Amino acid sequence: IKGQGLSRTSGKNIVSCKLSTDEAANSTNLGVNTDTGWLDGDSIAIASTTRSASDCEAGTLNGNAGASTLTVDGFAGAGGGLAVAHSGTSPTQAEVILLTRNIVIRGATASFQGYLNIGSTGTADFDWVEFKWLGSNTFGKRGIDIATTTGSCSFQYCSIHDFGVNGSIGFNIASASGNNIEINYNCIWSTYTSGFSNSSTTGVYNVTNNIFIKNVANAGLVSLGGVGINFENNTIVGAGAAYGLLITQNSGIMGSCINNTIHSNTTYGVFLNSSISGGIFDGFNIWRNNAGGVIFSGSIISNILIDN
């Protein structure tokens, strides 16, 4: 199965930016740090920059994006402006993600969701595709279920949003030997449970440069049951009831877990609830999580290096 969409403006493969100016509640003109090429009517979401996950919000563009500005409406503030204030000052700049794509795979409604199930030998390649209203509480129908081992699976520059039915997951890697998987440069907004979840695995695959914003359930916004993967340069914001990054694999050795940004989650930024037996956490940027930055709760945690 294959889905090949296009960027909103030719030559601008941009799915996210950051605010470059502090924006008050009700603001409709936002300063941003990138010429995005996004278009009038495109749906966007903005990350919280406070200790309140509920400050994440979504709306639309009111006119094509300027070189350094976005004019917006459809938010919950006065005149369709922002409902709450967001920081645009480094190092606490709000992430802004694009949800609109020109190819859309979706359920029937927000209540009657669909699902995508990719088998172990299947070949899946999606670029610039929007996935909306997928998932359920049923095994194999949790959202985008990936069991790839000898096949191949790639999601890049896609948007995954509003997987709102109880039990829904964004990317759900269920295979104990998941392999040949690439999940890179995607925008994930408002999933019921995790935006990304995997099980303990002997495979090694790449999850890099994604932005995960907002979930509902008492679950990690990203839940790593398998830690041997390459999990790099991701941003995790706005877990609605629990942790940003939840790590649960027992007796595992961390793969490449570096340069991840985790902020504005309801409890801890990172919850290490496992018996990790080795590895390196490098270059983390963890701020304004409501209960704390990192908690170690495993029965046996050894040979861990936390660096930079």
N, C-alpha and C positions, 0 to 999 in steps of 0.2 A: 504494500500500500504506500502511496506517495502523495504528498501535498506540497506544492511549490508556489508560494505566494510571492509578493513583491513588497519592498519597502515603500513607505508612504510617498517619498519623493526619490526619484532615481538617483542613485549614487550616495544616498544617506542611509546607511544601515544602522540607524540609531533607534533603540527601543527604550532608552532611559536617559535622564539627565538629572541635574540637581538644581535646587533653588540657589540663586546667587544673591538674592536680597531677602531680608526678613519680611515676612508677609503677615499682616494683621488679619484677624477675622473679618469677613466680608470683602476682602480684596478680590478683584477680578482681573488684575493685571500683574502677572508674576514674572519676576526676573529669573532667567535660567542661564546656566553656564555653557550651553551648547546650542548650535543651530540645528534643530531636530528635523526640520522638513515635515513635521506633522501637519494635518489638514483640518479644516473647519469641520466640526461635528465629531472628531475623533474622541473616543473615551480614554480618560487618563485616571490614574490614582496617585495620591500623594501620601508619603509616609509620615507618621508622627515623629516629632522631635522632642517630645516631652516623655515623662515616665508613664503616660496614659496611652495604652494601646488603642483606645477608642478614638484617639485623635487622627488616626488614618482615615482618609476619606476619598471619595471618587466623584468625578464630574465629567464635563466635556469641554472641548475647545470652542470658542466663539470667534471664528475666523482662523485663517491659516497662521501657523506659528511664525513669529518674527525671528530674526537672527539671534536675539537674546531675550525674547519675551514670549509669554503665552497669555492670551486673553481667554478667560474661562467663563462658563456658566454651568448650570446644572448641579452645582454644589448646594449644600444645605444652608448657606449663609444668606444674608440679605442680597437680593438681586441676583441670586445664583452664585454669589461669591463664596469664598472659603467659610466653612463653619467655625474653624478654630485657627489660631495663629500657628505658623510654621517658621522655623529658623532657616535662614539662608546664609548664615555666617559659619565659616569653617571653624572648628571641625565638626559642627553639628548641623550640616546642611541636609534638608529633606530630599529624599529620592523621589523622583517623579517617573512613573512608568506608563508606557503606551499599551492600551488594551485592544485597540482596533487593528484588524488585519483584513486583507481583501479576500481571503478564503476563510470560511467559518464552518466548523463542525460543532453541532450543538444538539442539546436535547430539545424536546417540544416546548417546555416551559420551565420556569424555575422549580416547579414541583414535580414535573414528569421529565426526569433527566435521562440522558442516554449514557453510554459508556464505550470505551475503546479497549479491546483486549488483544495484546500482541503476543503470539505464542513463541515457544522456544526457538523454532527454526524460521520464523517469519522474518520478512525484510520490511522495515518501516523507515521512511525518510520524510520528515516534515521540516520545512523552512517557511517562516513568516505565515503561519497558520494560527487562527484564533479558535480556541476550544472553550465552549461556554455551556453551562448547565449539564455537566456530566457527573456521574457517580451515584453510589447508593451504599447501603450497609451490607451488601451481599458480596461474598468472595467472588473475585473475577469480574466484578462490575463496580469497583470502588471509585473509578474515574478513568485515568489512563493507566491500565494494568500492563506491566511489562514483564515478561518471563524469558526474555531473549538469552540464549546461550550460544548456539552455533549459528544463529541468524545474525542480523544486524539491526540496530535501532538508533535513530538519530532525531532529536528534536532541537532545533536551533532557531533563535529569533522568534519564537512562538509566544502567544499569550494564553494563559490558563486562568480562567476567572469564573467566579460565582458558581462554584461546585458546592451548593448550599444544602443539599439534603443530608440528613443525619448519616454519618459514617463516610461521607465522600472524602476522597483523597485526591490531590493533584496528580503527581507521579507516584505510582505504587509499584516498587520493584519487589515482586514476591518470590523470585527464584533464588534458591540457595546456591546456585552457581551462575548467577547473572554475569554476562560478559558481552563484549562488543556493543556497549551502550554509550551514547554521547548525549548529554543533556546540558546544553550550553547557551548562554545569552538569552534565556527565557524570562518572561515576566509572569509571576504567579500572584494572583490577587483573590482574597476572600474564598478560602476553602473551609469546609466544615471542620475537618480534622487537620491532618498535615498537608502542607504544600508538596512535600517530598517525604517519602517513607521507604525504607528498604529493610529486608530481612538479612540475617547473618548469611554471608556469602563467601565462597572461595574465589569468586571472580573479582577482577579489577576493572573499573570503568570510570568515566569522567563525568563529574557534575561541577561545572565551573561557570562563573560570571553570571549567575542567575540572581534575580531579586524576588524574594518571597515576602509578601506583605499581607498580614491579617489572616487569622483563623478564628474559629468560634469555640470549639470543644476544648476540654481539659486535656490537651495533647501538645507535644512539641510541634511548633510550626514546621521544623525539620526534625525528623526522627530517624536517627541512624541506628538500625539494628545490626548493620554490617559496616564495620569501620575501615576495612582495607581498601576502600575506594580512593580516588583522587577528588577531594572536596575542597575546592580552591576559589577564592575571590568571589564568594557569594555574599549576599546581604539578606539579613533575616530581621524583620521588623513587625511588631504588632501582634504577637501571640495573645489572643483575647482572654485566655484563662490560665495559661501555664507558661512554658519555657520557650525561648527562641530555638535553641539547639538542644535536643534530648539525645543522649548517647546511651544505649542499653546493651550492646553486645558484651557477653562475658568471655573472658580469656582471649580477647582479641588484641591485635597490635595495630595501632593507628597507621593508616596509609598517609597520604599527603593531605594534611588538614591545615591549610595555611591561608593567611591574608583574608579571613572572613570578618565581616562587619555585622555586629549583632546589637540592636538597640531598641528601646521603647517596648519591651515585652512585659507582660503582666507580672510575672514572678522573676525567675533568674534568666540571665542571658544564655548561659550554658549549664546544663544539668548533667553531670557525669554520673549516671546511675548504673554502673556496670563494674566488672572486674577487669579493667584494661590492664594488659601485662606488658605494655611498652609502646613507645611512639612519641611524636613531637607535635605540639600545638605551637604554631609559629605565626607571628604577625597579626594576632587577633586585635580587633578594634571594638571594644565592648563598652557601651555607655547608656546611662539613663534607663536601666532595667529596674523595675519597681522594687524587687526584693533583693537584688544583688547581681554582681557580674557573673561569678562562677561558683557553683557548689559541687563538692566531691561527696558522693554518697554511696559509692561502690564498696562492697565488702573487702575487696583486695585491689588496690590500685598501686602499681609499681612501675618503675623505670619510665616515668613520664617526664618529659622536658617541656616546660612552658617558656617560650623564648620571644623576645621582641614585643 
